[in-house]
Amino acid sequence: MKRYLPLVLTLLSGWSTFSCRESIDPSSLAPYEGPITSAMDIHILHSDSAVLRSEITAPKQLEFANGDLEFPEGIDIQLFSIDGQLETTLRADRGYFIRDKNLYKGEGNVQVKNLRKDQRLQTEEIFWNQAERKIYTEKFVTIQERQTLFNGTGMEADDGFSNYTLKKVRDSRTLLPGEGL
């Protein structure tokens, strides 16, 4: 019996060590998925062949581990024509950049304005594909083109908002004096 005593004591001390541990909730061990960095007063410029193509400003930016960005306090995007002139502005209450799709998304009160053609768009969600140079949505939109309002669901346009296609037109009407977006 004396010969087994050290083995028994070792097993008992090992058992008591493991039996006294608290159980751990597996959800507390989940990886952190929140922002890894934050920045204030963001100003991003994109150029092509030394010509300014877009300018992005936002009061706050959050960056995530996968490279996605969030602009929780709003985003303003200015798009420039090939000759470098400001052509279109896009404003949203919240913004996102989805890195793996190279896609910007605006949510909330989204306003798009083509300054050259005096066109305005209002919707609750819009996407800007920078590589394909187009903007689009599947949500309800209102477009004002001079003195006419067009309402519909779904829209696709070049990112200058010069040429657009309204997918499901609901109605259109001429504005009365003092009306507009």
HUTALIN-V261902 format. One record per residue. RES is the residue in three letters. PHI is phi in radians with two decimals (NA if undefined). D_LAST is the distance of its C-alpha to the last C-alpha in whole Angstrom. Layout:
# HUTALIN-V261902
res={RES	RES}
phi={PHI	PHI}
d_last={D_LAST	D_LAST}
This chain:
# HUTALIN-V261902
res={MET	LYS	ARG	TYR	LEU	PRO	LEU	VAL	LEU	THR	LEU	LEU	SER	GLY	TRP	SER	THR	PHE	SER	CYS	ARG	GLU	SER	ILE	ASP	PRO	SER	SER	LEU	ALA	PRO	TYR	GLU	GLY	PRO	ILE	THR	SER	ALA	MET	ASP	ILE	HIS	ILE	LEU	HIS	SER	ASP	SER	ALA	VAL	LEU	ARG	SER	GLU	ILE	THR	ALA	PRO	LYS	GLN	LEU	GLU	PHE	ALA	ASN	GLY	ASP	LEU	GLU	PHE	PRO	GLU	GLY	ILE	ASP	ILE	GLN	LEU	PHE	SER	ILE	ASP	GLY	GLN	LEU	GLU	THR	THR	LEU	ARG	ALA	ASP	ARG	GLY	TYR	PHE	ILE	ARG	ASP	LYS	ASN	LEU	TYR	LYS	GLY	GLU	GLY	ASN	VAL	GLN	VAL	LYS	ASN	LEU	ARG	LYS	ASP	GLN	ARG	LEU	GLN	THR	GLU	GLU	ILE	PHE	TRP	ASN	GLN	ALA	GLU	ARG	LYS	ILE	TYR	THR	GLU	LYS	PHE	VAL	THR	ILE	GLN	GLU	ARG	GLN	THR	LEU	PHE	ASN	GLY	THR	GLY	MET	GLU	ALA	ASP	ASP	GLY	PHE	SER	ASN	TYR	THR	LEU	LYS	LYS	VAL	ARG	ASP	SER	ARG	THR	LEU	LEU	PRO	GLY	GLU	GLY	LEU}
phi={NA	-1.08	-1.28	-1.60	-1.02	-1.07	-1.17	-1.11	-1.10	-1.11	-1.12	-1.13	-1.20	-1.15	-1.14	-1.22	-1.15	-1.33	-1.35	-1.58	-1.25	-1.34	-1.35	-1.86	-1.25	-1.04	-1.19	-1.29	-1.67	-1.11	-1.17	-1.21	-2.04	-1.41	-1.16	-1.70	-2.50	-2.40	-2.47	-1.99	0.88	-1.33	-2.49	-2.02	-1.99	-2.04	-2.27	-2.41	0.95	1.15	-2.01	-1.10	-1.91	-2.67	-2.38	-2.07	-2.24	-2.76	-1.20	-2.60	-2.28	-1.99	-1.99	-1.88	-1.02	-1.45	1.67	-1.18	-2.13	-2.28	-2.07	-1.23	-1.86	1.93	-2.56	-2.14	-2.16	-1.96	-1.97	-1.94	-1.30	-1.05	-1.48	1.50	-1.56	-1.09	-2.00	-2.43	-2.12	-2.31	-2.29	-2.47	-1.15	-2.42	-2.37	-2.49	-2.10	-1.73	-1.07	-1.16	-1.89	0.87	-2.32	-1.67	-2.33	-2.01	-2.33	1.65	-1.45	-1.69	-2.17	-2.13	-2.30	-1.70	-1.26	-1.27	-1.74	0.95	-1.96	-2.36	-2.27	-2.31	-2.72	-1.84	-2.75	-2.58	-2.08	-2.18	-1.65	-1.14	-1.18	-1.54	0.97	-2.48	-2.10	-2.80	-2.72	-1.91	-1.51	-1.14	-2.31	-2.15	-2.06	-1.91	-2.14	0.95	-1.81	-2.18	-1.86	-2.08	-2.07	-3.01	-2.12	1.53	-2.70	-2.40	-2.63	-1.20	-1.23	-1.49	0.97	-1.51	-2.17	-2.41	-2.21	-1.61	-1.28	-2.10	-1.27	-1.66	-2.89	-2.58	-2.76	-1.46	-1.32	-1.47	-0.95	1.61	-1.54	2.64	-1.40}
d_last={94	94	92	89	88	86	84	84	83	80	79	78	77	74	74	73	71	68	69	67	64	61	59	56	52	51	47	48	49	46	45	42	39	36	35	38	36	34	32	30	28	28	27	28	28	29	31	32	35	35	31	28	26	24	24	23	23	23	25	27	28	31	33	35	39	37	35	32	29	27	24	24	22	19	19	18	19	19	20	22	24	28	28	27	24	20	18	16	14	14	14	15	17	20	21	24	27	29	32	34	31	30	26	23	21	18	18	16	12	12	9	11	10	13	14	17	15	11	10	7	8	8	11	14	16	17	20	21	25	26	29	28	25	22	19	19	18	20	17	15	12	8	8	7	10	11	11	11	9	11	12	15	17	18	17	19	19	21	20	19	16	18	19	18	19	17	20	20	18	17	16	14	13	13	10	12	12	10	7	4	0}
